[in-house]
Amino acid sequence: MPRPFYQHIDRQLSKPDLPSKKHILFILHDQLNLSAFPDELLRRKPLLLFVESAEKGNSLPYHKKKLTYVLSSQRHFAIACAEQGYEVCYHATKGHYDDGLQEIMDQAPQAHFHFMTPSEWSTRQRLYQLKKHHSERFTELPNTFFMADADQWKGKVSANFVMETFYREMRQQTGYLMDDQGKPAGGEWNFDELNRKKLPKGKSGPQVPEFQPDAITSEVMELVEDQFPDHFGSTEGFSYPVTRQQALDAADHFFQYRLPEFGPYEDAMAAGEYTLFHSKLSLHLNNGLLLPEELCNRAVSMYEDGLAPIQSVEGFIRQIIGWREYIKIYYEAMMPEVREANHFGFTESLPEMFWTGKTDMKCMQECLKPVLDDGYSHHIPRLMVLSNFSNLTRTNPYQLFLWFWYAYVDAYEWVVLPNVLGMSTYADGGVLASKPYAAGGNYINKMSDYCNHCSYSISKKTGDQACPFNYLYWNFVGDFPEVFSGSGRSSFMTSMWNKKSDEEKHQIRESSRKFLDSLKRYDDTEFGEEV
């Protein structure tokens, strides 16, 4: 009997004879690259098993474009594996991945199962429980989709082990942008000072290539709208790459047209410009269609061939071998206790605008729109606007973490938990970051053109017409001076607060109270946490 919403993949895959199988390799939706699996195992030509889990899809209200991307990429990869001569079983279960595996185990009593360590904690624990009860039938493979061995590094994770130290050691280990004397190319480890330019008026980033849905993707879109009707966002306008070749084409476009100017405008924001010179390749890195080494090698070659300046290449390399690799190590070191982290004890629900996009604040409108529409924004809107606003409005960091997890197409727990609970909100108390990502309207005005089109005035510091970021920031500094009392600019902010007159402080407090009292919150009780 034909399976609804699976006709195209069923048409292209033969139904395997499960009772006769000796070896089955289970491949998760974020492990879509056979080159990461052991050659010795692949030479045996094991049956490749893919599972679509309805329970996983319903565990959070994942963006419909995220679900479309994950499922379509997995289906296309399964078909590509079959075309390479592998026998493939594509299984759908109402349960979770362990339920799907158990269902196949029952049909393949002679089979020995191989799986790679899942990147996400909950899926990993589920598979470990299954393995515990059937240890003789399972072999676990180390996860090789990352460049750094977490077991080697995770013992160092602490407030005294900063990401910059890790990044420099990774540069030395990989040899990326290092000269023959073991010194950093260009004489500096990073070029942040050159990478903080505001986008000039009239300048825009190259258009990102779009990939129209084929029959397989279209069928997935129908499944998503049918089975996940109340989830975040819409499938309409889906145009992300879903195959290895499409991801490579997207990478080619980035390296040719956007990498050269990526560095200088890495932190810039502009109305209607949601990608600028960013790669938008993280979603392919995070499900395996692209591998970190190949992107780093390509970027370094661009520098060595004189096709991209060092500040752009170094900034791109740092995002991969510095930030991405470090937060995976942080995740392994801090789980599962870090899920409960809430240093400031904030309990407020996320503002309603995170679901509707409706607000008079132009910066919030602009930073929410691409997330609502496409499940994407680059790192500065994520950190310096959305997370910043969450901090200043005393929002429960766990709710922000969940929202990031299901709203962004490239988000998995291992990446978004450190980014939100560690880096941006300071929920972990300073293990990952030295202070929370909190800033006033001046930063947003410096790095964007949003304030030129806002109904609030960036020049006003308090009152109904003032930019809310202005008074909310100082209200935050006044309430939590201890996190700004370190050295450098942070300590300077505390001193500035202390020097303000009692009347100034009263106006800041009153403007903040009035804004926070009027802020509409959204209490999502249906989806509590991923399972």
C-alpha positions in Angstrom: 0.0 0.0 0.0 1.5 3.3 -1.0 2.6 5.6 1.8 1.2 9.1 1.7 3.9 11.7 1.3 6.5 9.0 0.5 5.7 8.1 -3.0 8.7 9.7 -4.7 11.3 8.1 -2.4 9.5 4.8 -2.4 9.5 4.8 -6.1 13.3 5.3 -6.2 14.3 2.8 -3.4 13.9 -0.9 -3.5 12.3 -2.5 -0.4 15.1 -4.4 1.4 14.9 -8.0 2.6 15.4 -7.1 6.3 15.4 -10.7 7.8 18.5 -11.6 5.7 20.6 -8.5 6.7 23.8 -9.0 8.7 25.0 -5.4 9.0 22.9 -2.2 9.2 24.3 1.3 9.5 21.9 3.8 11.0 22.5 7.3 9.7 20.9 10.3 11.5 19.5 13.3 9.7 22.6 15.4 10.6 25.2 12.9 9.4 24.6 13.1 5.7 28.1 12.4 4.4 29.5 8.9 3.9 33.0 10.2 3.9 32.7 10.7 7.6 32.1 6.9 8.2 34.8 4.3 8.4 35.9 2.9 5.0 36.2 -0.6 6.5 32.5 -0.6 7.4 31.4 0.9 4.1 33.4 -1.7 2.2 31.0 -4.3 3.7 28.2 -2.5 1.9 25.9 -2.5 5.0 22.2 -1.7 4.6 21.9 2.0 5.2 19.0 2.8 7.5 17.3 6.3 7.6 14.5 7.0 10.0 11.9 9.9 10.0 10.6 10.4 13.5 7.2 12.1 14.0 7.9 12.4 17.7 11.1 14.2 17.1 9.4 16.6 14.7 6.6 17.3 17.2 8.9 17.7 20.2 9.3 21.4 19.5 7.3 23.6 17.0 10.2 23.5 14.5 10.1 26.0 11.7 8.4 24.4 8.8 11.3 25.4 6.5 13.6 23.7 9.0 11.6 20.5 8.9 11.4 20.7 5.1 15.2 21.1 4.9 16.0 18.3 7.3 13.6 15.8 5.7 14.3 16.7 2.1 18.0 16.6 2.6 17.8 13.2 4.2 15.6 11.8 1.5 17.9 13.1 -1.3 20.9 11.7 0.5 19.3 8.3 0.9 18.6 8.2 -2.8 22.1 9.3 -3.6 23.4 6.5 -1.5 21.3 4.0 -3.4 22.7 5.4 -6.6 26.2 4.7 -5.3 25.2 1.0 -4.9 24.1 0.8 -1.3 20.9 -0.9 -0.3 18.8 1.6 1.6 15.9 1.3 4.1 13.9 4.4 4.5 11.7 4.0 7.6 9.0 6.3 9.1 7.9 6.0 12.7 5.4 7.7 14.9 7.8 7.4 17.7 11.4 8.7 18.2 14.6 7.4 16.6 15.0 4.6 19.1 11.5 3.5 18.4 12.2 3.4 14.7 15.4 1.4 15.3 13.5 -1.1 17.5 10.9 -1.6 14.8 13.7 -2.4 12.3 15.5 -4.6 14.8 12.3 -6.7 15.1 12.2 -7.2 11.4 16.0 -7.9 11.1 16.7 -10.4 13.9 20.1 -11.4 12.5 21.4 -7.9 11.9 24.2 -6.1 13.8 23.6 -2.3 14.0 26.2 0.4 13.7 25.5 4.0 14.6 27.6 7.1 14.9 27.5 9.0 18.2 24.6 11.5 17.9 25.5 15.2 18.3 22.4 16.0 20.3 22.2 14.8 23.9 18.6 13.5 24.0 18.9 11.4 20.8 22.2 10.1 22.2 20.6 9.0 25.5 17.8 7.3 23.7 20.2 5.2 21.5 22.3 4.4 24.6 19.2 3.0 26.3 18.5 0.8 23.3 22.2 -0.2 23.2 22.1 -1.0 26.9 19.4 -3.6 26.4 20.8 -5.0 23.2 24.6 -4.5 23.6 25.5 -7.5 21.5 23.7 -6.0 18.5 25.2 -2.5 18.5 28.5 -0.9 17.7 29.0 2.8 18.3 31.2 4.8 16.0 32.9 8.1 17.1 31.4 11.3 15.6 33.8 12.6 13.0 31.8 15.5 11.7 33.9 17.9 13.9 37.6 18.7 13.7 38.4 18.8 17.4 38.2 15.7 19.7 35.8 16.8 22.5 37.3 14.3 24.9 40.7 15.9 24.5 39.4 19.4 25.2 36.3 19.3 27.4 38.2 19.0 30.6 39.7 22.5 30.0 36.3 24.2 29.7 36.0 26.9 32.4 35.8 30.6 32.9 39.6 30.7 32.6 39.8 28.9 29.3 38.7 31.4 26.7 37.7 30.7 23.2 40.6 32.7 21.8 43.1 30.3 23.5 41.4 27.3 21.9 41.3 29.1 18.5 45.0 29.8 18.5 45.8 26.2 19.4 43.5 25.0 16.6 45.2 27.3 14.1 48.6 25.7 15.2 47.2 22.2 14.9 45.7 22.6 11.5 48.3 25.0 10.1 45.6 27.3 8.7 46.9 30.8 8.1 50.3 30.0 9.7 53.6 30.9 8.2 56.7 28.7 7.9 58.0 30.0 11.3 54.8 29.0 13.1 53.5 32.5 13.3 50.1 33.7 12.3 49.9 34.9 8.7 49.7 38.7 8.5 51.3 39.0 12.0 48.0 38.8 13.9 45.8 36.0 15.2 42.6 37.9 14.4 41.6 41.0 12.5 38.4 42.0 14.4 39.4 45.7 14.3 39.2 45.6 10.5 35.9 43.7 10.5 33.5 46.2 12.0 32.5 48.4 9.1 28.9 49.7 8.7 27.5 49.0 5.2 27.9 52.1 3.1 24.7 53.7 1.8 23.7 52.2 -1.5 25.9 49.1 -1.1 24.3 45.7 -0.9 25.4 42.1 -0.8 25.2 39.7 -3.8 22.0 37.8 -4.2 22.1 34.4 -2.6 21.3 31.6 -5.2 18.0 29.9 -4.7 17.1 26.3 -5.5 13.6 25.6 -6.5 11.9 22.5 -4.9 11.9 19.4 -6.9 9.3 16.6 -6.7 10.8 15.1 -3.6 11.0 18.5 -1.7 7.5 19.4 -2.8 6.2 16.1 -1.3 8.1 16.9 1.9 6.5 20.3 2.0 3.1 18.7 1.7 3.9 16.3 4.5 5.1 19.2 6.8 2.0 21.3 6.2 -0.2 18.2 6.8 1.5 16.7 9.8 2.9 19.8 11.5 0.2 22.5 10.7 0.7 24.6 13.9 4.4 24.8 13.7 6.4 28.0 13.4 6.6 29.7 10.0 5.6 28.4 6.6 7.0 26.1 3.8 6.0 28.7 1.2 9.0 30.0 -0.7 11.4 27.2 0.4 14.5 27.5 -1.7 17.4 26.1 0.3 19.9 23.6 -1.2 19.0 20.1 -0.2 21.7 18.0 -1.9 25.4 17.7 -1.7 25.9 19.2 -5.1 23.5 22.1 -4.4 25.4 22.8 -1.2 28.7 22.8 -3.1 27.2 25.2 -5.6 26.1 27.5 -2.8 29.6 27.3 -1.4 31.1 28.2 -4.8 28.9 31.2 -5.0 29.9 32.4 -1.5 33.6 32.0 -2.2 33.5 33.7 -5.6 31.1 36.6 -4.8 30.9 37.2 -1.0 34.0 36.0 0.9 36.3 38.9 -0.3 34.0 41.4 1.5 32.8 39.1 4.3 35.4 40.3 6.8 34.9 44.1 6.7 31.1 43.9 6.8 30.9 40.8 9.0 29.1 42.7 11.8 27.0 45.0 9.6 23.2 45.1 9.5 21.0 46.8 7.0 17.3 47.1 6.4 16.1 44.5 3.8 19.6 43.0 3.6 19.6 39.8 5.6 22.6 37.9 4.3 25.0 40.6 3.1 28.4 38.8 2.6 27.7 35.9 5.0 28.0 32.4 3.7 24.7 31.0 4.8 26.4 27.6 4.8 25.9 26.7 8.5 22.8 24.7 7.8 24.8 22.4 5.4 27.8 22.2 7.8 25.4 21.2 10.6 23.8 18.3 8.8 27.0 17.0 7.0 26.3 18.0 3.4 29.4 20.2 3.8 32.4 19.4 6.0 34.4 22.0 8.0 37.8 21.0 6.5 36.7 21.4 2.9 35.4 24.9 3.6 38.5 26.0 5.6 40.8 24.6 2.9 38.9 26.5 0.2 39.0 29.7 2.2 42.8 29.4 2.8 43.4 28.7 -0.9 41.5 31.9 -1.7 43.9 33.9 0.5 47.0 32.1 -0.8 45.9 32.8 -4.4 45.3 36.5 -3.7 41.5 36.2 -4.2 40.4 37.2 -0.8 42.0 39.5 1.9 43.3 37.9 5.1 40.7 39.7 7.3 37.9 38.0 5.5 39.5 34.6 5.4 40.7 34.7 9.0 37.2 35.8 10.1 35.6 32.9 8.2 38.1 30.4 9.5 37.6 31.6 13.1 33.8 31.0 12.9 34.5 27.4 12.0 37.6 26.2 13.9 37.3 28.7 16.7 33.6 29.3 17.5 31.9 26.2 16.0 34.4 23.7 17.3 34.6 25.3 20.7 30.9 25.4 21.4 30.6 21.7 20.6 33.3 21.0 23.2 31.5 23.3 25.6 28.3 21.4 25.0 30.0 18.0 25.7 31.6 19.4 28.9 28.5 21.2 30.3 25.6 18.8 29.5 23.1 18.1 30.8 23.3 20.4 33.9 23.7 23.5 31.7 20.2 23.2 30.5 19.1 24.5 33.9 21.4 27.5 33.9 19.8 30.8 34.7 22.4 33.1 36.4 20.1 36.1 36.7 17.0 34.1 37.6 14.9 35.7 34.9 11.4 34.2 34.6 9.6 36.3 32.1 8.3 34.7 28.9 9.6 35.7 25.5 7.9 38.8 24.0 5.1 38.1 21.7 6.9 39.8 18.8 9.2 36.9 18.5 6.3 35.0 17.0 4.5 37.8 15.2 7.2 40.2 14.2 4.9 43.1 15.2 6.6 45.9 16.9 7.4 49.6 16.4 11.1 48.9 17.0 12.6 48.9 13.5 15.6 46.9 14.6 13.5 44.1 16.0 11.2 44.1 12.9 14.2 43.7 10.6 15.9 41.0 12.7 12.8 39.0 13.2 11.5 39.1 9.7 14.1 36.7 8.1 13.7 34.3 11.0 9.9 34.2 10.7 10.1 34.0 6.9 13.1 31.7 6.3 14.5 30.6 9.6 17.7 32.6 9.2 19.7 35.6 10.3 23.4 36.1 10.6 25.2 36.1 13.9 25.0 39.9 14.8 21.2 40.1 14.7 21.1 36.9 16.8 23.5 38.2 19.4 23.4 41.9 19.4 19.7 42.5 18.8 17.5 39.5 19.6 19.5 38.0 22.5 20.3 41.5 23.7 16.6 42.4 23.8 15.9 39.2 25.6 18.4 40.0 28.3 17.3 43.6 28.7 13.6 42.5 29.0 14.5 40.0 31.7 13.4 37.0 29.6 13.9 33.4 30.8 17.0 32.4 28.9 15.7 28.8 28.5 12.7 30.1 26.5 15.1 32.1 24.3 17.2 29.0 23.8 14.1 26.9 22.8 13.0 29.6 20.4 16.4 29.8 18.7 16.4 26.0 18.5 13.1 25.6 16.6 13.1 29.0 14.7 16.5 28.7 13.0 17.0 26.2 10.2 20.7 25.6 11.2 20.0 25.2 14.9 20.6 21.9 16.8 20.9 21.8 20.6 24.7 21.4 20.6 25.1 24.7 18.7 22.3 26.8 20.0 22.5 25.9 23.7 26.1 27.2 24.1 25.2 30.2 21.9 22.3 31.2 24.0 22.8 29.9 27.6 26.6 30.4 27.4 27.5 33.2 25.1 24.7 35.6 24.7 22.6 35.5 27.9 25.4 34.8 30.5 23.0 32.1 31.9 26.0 29.9 32.8 27.5 32.6 35.0 30.5 33.4 32.9 31.9 30.0 31.8 31.8 30.8 28.1 31.5 34.6 28.0 33.0 37.3 30.2 29.7 39.3 30.3 26.2 39.1 28.8 25.5 40.4 25.3 23.9 43.7 26.4 24.2 47.0 24.6 22.2 50.2 24.1 20.8 51.7 20.9 24.1 53.3 20.0 25.6 50.0 19.0 22.7 49.1 16.7 22.8 52.6 15.2 26.6 52.3 14.6 26.3 49.0 12.8 23.0 49.4 10.9 20.7 51.9 9.2 17.7 50.7 11.3 17.5 53.8 13.5 17.0 56.0 10.4 13.6 54.4 9.8 12.4 53.8 13.4 9.4 55.4 15.1 11.6 55.7 18.2 14.4 58.3 18.5 17.9 57.0 19.0 19.0 60.4 20.3 16.4 60.3 23.2 17.6 58.5 26.3 14.4 58.2 28.3 10.6 58.8 27.7 8.0 57.4 25.4 9.8 58.4 22.2 13.2 57.2 23.3 14.8 54.1 21.8 13.9 51.3 24.3 17.4 49.9 24.1 18.8 53.1 25.5 17.1 53.1 28.9 16.7 49.3 29.1 20.5 48.9 28.8 21.3 51.3 31.6 18.5 49.8 33.7 20.3 46.4 33.2 23.7 47.9 34.1 22.2 49.4 37.2 20.6 46.2 38.4 23.6 43.9 37.6 26.8 46.0 38.1 28.7 43.0 39.2 28.9 41.5 35.7 30.2 44.8 34.3 32.7 45.4 37.0 35.6 43.7 35.3 38.4 45.5 33.4 38.2 47.6 30.3 35.0 49.0 28.8 32.7 46.9 30.9 34.0 48.5 34.1 33.7 51.9 32.4 29.9 51.3 32.0 29.5 50.7 35.7 31.4 53.9 36.4 29.2 55.8 34.1 26.1 54.5 35.8 27.4 55.5 39.2 28.1 59.0 37.9 24.5 59.5 36.7 22.4 61.8 38.9 19.5 60.4 40.9 17.1 62.1 38.6 18.7 60.4 35.5 18.5 57.1 37.2 14.9 57.7 38.2 14.0 58.5 34.6 15.8 55.4 33.3 14.0 53.2 35.9 10.6 54.7 35.1 11.0 54.4 31.3 12.1 50.8 31.7 9.2 50.0 34.1 6.7 51.5 31.8 8.0 49.7 28.7 8.3 46.3 30.5 4.8 46.6 31.9 3.4 47.2 28.5 5.4 44.5 26.7 3.2 41.7 25.5 4.6 38.3 26.4 3.9 34.9 24.8 3.5 31.9 27.1 3.9 28.8 25.0 2.6 26.0 27.2 2.2 23.4 24.5 5.9 22.9 23.8 8.0 22.8 26.9 11.3 21.2 25.8 12.7 18.8 23.2 12.4 15.1 24.0 
